[in-house]
Amino acid sequence: MLFKRFLQDESGATAIEYGLIAGLIAVVIIAAVKTTGSRLSTKFQAVSNNLT
C-alpha cells in the first residue's frame, strides 16, 4: 500500500522537472552573457586600437 502510493506520487518528479528547466535556463543565460561579453570586448579593443 505504501509502495503503491509512493509510485503514484508525482510531486517530487514535478520539482525535479522545474529544477532541470531552471538549470537549462541558467546555462542559456550564461552562454549568452559570455558571448555578448566576448563580442563587446572585441569591439572595444578595435575602438581602442583605432584611437591610438
N, C-alpha and C positions, 0 to 999 in steps of 0.2 A: 504494500500500500504506500509506504513512504517513498520507495524507489520509483513507483509509477508516478507519484505526484512530482518527484524531483525531475523526471524526464519530461513532464508536461510543462514545467515552469520555464518560461521563456524570458523572464525579466533579466536574467544575467546575460543572455545572448544579446538582448537589446542594448544593454550597457556596453558590451564589447563592440557591437557594431558602431555605436556612437563614438567610442574611443578610436576605432580604426578610421572612421571618417574624419575625426578631428586631427589625427596624426597625418592623414593624407593631405588635408588642407594645409597643415603646418609645413609639410615638405614642399608643397607647391609655392607657398608664400616665401619660404627661404630661398628656393631656386630663383624665383622672380626677383627678389631683392638682390641676390648675388649677381645675377645677370645685369640688372639695371646699374648696380654699383660699378661693375667692370666697364660697362659702356660709358658711364659718366666719367670714370677715371681716365679712360682713353680720350674722351672729348676734352677734358680739362688739360690733359697733357699736351694735346695738339694745340690748344689755345695758348698754353704757356710757351711752347716752342715757337709759335708764330710771333709772340710778343717780344721774344729776345732777339 
